[in-house]
Amino acid sequence: MEPSAKVDTQPKPRLIVRLGIFLASHHILFSALCCSAGIIALLFLPSLAKNTYLSENALIPGSANPLFSSEDVTEANKFIKGIEAAAGESRGGMEMSKFIVQQMKDLGAEVCYHEFLPHSKHFHPLKFFTSMTNDLAVRPNGTYSNSGTNTIGIIRAPRGDGKEAIVLVTPYNPQRVQANEVLSLALGFSVFSLLSRAAWLSKDIVWLSADSQFGEYTAVSAWLNQYHNPMFVGGVKHEPDGIAEKAEFTDFKRAGTMAAALIFKVGETRNYGDRDSVTMYAEASNGQMPNLDLLNVVHYLAVHRQGFRVNIETISSLLSSAWLRAIAEVIHTLGSILRKINPDWKLDITASDYVEGTANLASSIYNQALGVPTGSHGAFRDYQVDAVSLEFSPTFYIRNENAKSSFLVRGGRSVLTGLLQA
Amino acid sequence: IACDGDGGSVRRASCFFPRFPTGMSLIPRAAPAASMAFAGRDPAVISLLKMLPLLLLLTFSSAAAPPAAASPSAVHNNNWAVLVCTSRFWFNYRHMANTLSLYRTVKRLGIPDERIILMLADDMACNPRNNYPAQVFNNENHQLNLYGDNVEVDYRGYEVTVENFLRVLTGRHESAVPRSKRLLSDEGSHILLYMTGHGGDEFLKFQDNEELQSHDLADAVKQMKEKHRFKELLIMVDTCQAATLFSQLQSPGVLAIGSSMKGENSYSHHLDSDIGVSVVDRFTFHTLAFFEKLNMYSNASLNSLFNSYDPSMLLSTAYYRMDLYKRALNEVPVTNFFGSVMKTIHTDSAYTGFLAAHDAELPLSVGNNILDHVMLQNEASARRSNIEEMNEAQLMSHGWTEVLLEQLEGKNSDVVVMYGLGTMGILLAISTWLSM
């Protein structure tokens, strides 16, 4: 035996160690490679995405008759006139909410007011360590003149077990009432009144008219906070403002666990174009999204049943960019080549659809990455409640009566059928 | 493997314990007792004497109980129906409507509630989403309320589980389960088993959280066959890929039909926009369409039922399995399973004890009566004096054959049987006295 054989170099390290060393030494190359692979995959995504499959075993949207008829529209029109009158003589914005409360009481619903203060500008670092999750700063003077007031109406399901609820939210600004906000309140009221007469409810319905003078998000999140983490302010009583009936509605009323929430409002008239449109906002805080079936149901109903066009927010600059269009053409040709090789491999998407899809994707990624909710549905997501915001954009002039009625009908129908699935 | 009696675990195989003492099992148990009793005496003579009455008893008991032993030739005398709906939630309204429609059909054609086991996994009639409370429809014209009067649900809600279903089939219940929840069929029963819900390849989904596998169903049917719990069984399944559920069956006398084959879906028939969900499935709809034309007296055959399923209307292929079923389908009327039509046998007179010399049932009653007599005679003779019996025995052992021939001449068989059993009883008394 030769002793020289024993004098060996160090044994070779294991493969994985060698791989790691190789990667680390060429890290710039690999980083660039992975980043570009990611970007290419993102660019391919709109063409690879399939259409949503709604399983007929579980979800059959639009299978029930919505029952929204012209009588409901007449009722809504009456409501509009009433609320405009109330807005006219409003002092401090209380008349409108009193009118809404009166209307809800007439329907037989339970009503309550919720007062809240805007988020204080101070940052309390110790807030995270105490259980004081409520931002309600109690002023020593007791002046509540600059607090917002939400009005809440609750319909109990006649044969339900009262454990779950569905929430409808219509935001409005009582300080500066606009015509489209009045229309959204009317829409909410008509849906609410229809549901108060429905025998097939299995969950309670809560209608929140949120006071958006400090911002829509503030109002909804304050209400949700009080709902889930109640703070009992002992010994602090309201100055009786001379309004007797307000006192009986100050007890906070609840309706059980929230199953889903729908925030809808009528936006400004966008374009006097072809179709009324609905814009859906789904991104919530920290990149959370609701159950996407909710979006699918709303999209399906709005498009196929009521003839709306559904928009999702886009980054409009991307829509007109030339290089994106070029990429679209490349993918299109690639798709046709692949189809010739094997008919099963599909990349078929038209160039304009691709561009729009990419713009949607970019906007959604941006919003999720930023973590700021795109609407007050974000407040719901903090409590794990699926919520989506709908903004109806009519194409008619907001004062036009006939167009309003038909729009109301269609909007109400789509909201209602969305609820029926729940 | 432990041999379970009734009430053991449902999943293990059971050993067959015969209910009636047949000839084979009686002798081994009796012989050791006899040999032990006669240990001190002359074994040959005494054991022979003991054997003789035993043999006589044996032949008479086997003659007296022919129906218990011969199950293949059992007469069809009752019909049972087990109707199972396995899905819950409002959007599975149509499965409930399917089962209730079959229930109504089966009752209309004659099966009474006490022989129907209805298992409904959820309550659609009183669901808050039902616009028509306490009413269940299977058609959008709302003409027929299936949940009206006289609906007796045996297993409802969360009681419909795979375990309870298999317990119903095999008959292995806890002792507290009431009779209305048991399948009390016997070897003369025809059973209709209808299952509907969501299914797949070799399984049926129960209550959205468990599955019944096809081999479990086959095992339960095999247990039923071993225990003689049915004469013939018709399994009807209305789910997706229904034919796979009975692919593992091997017991004879079973006929099975499924609404679709492997890889096919079964579809609902139509949507009722008033209620908001589909109200009936295609396969059941066409089955009902066939049965609505019938009444109790029709003799439409199973063949015509199976041929009435049109794949273009069902949008799936209804597949039936007849390899385990020996009779020809065009000879079997549908009321054999879906209704309850009894064959009545007209007798001229009511049963009047054992003097009327008529049909096959009578020796059974005669035998029972005489066995009772024997018991009484045993007690009577045991009280007599021992010496008298001994003398009698000695006398009879000489002139036994002459006496017998004398008696046999002019009398009929019943009297002879009486004499024979009487003699046997006396012999039994003697041997008992001798053993003391």
Interface residues (C-beta under 8 A of the other chain):
Chain A: N57 A58 L59 I60 S63 A64 N65 A157 P158 R159 G160 D161 A199 W200 L201 S202 L420
Chain B: W90 F91 C126 N127 P128 R129 N130 N131 P133 H198 L271 S273 D274 I275 G276 V277 S278
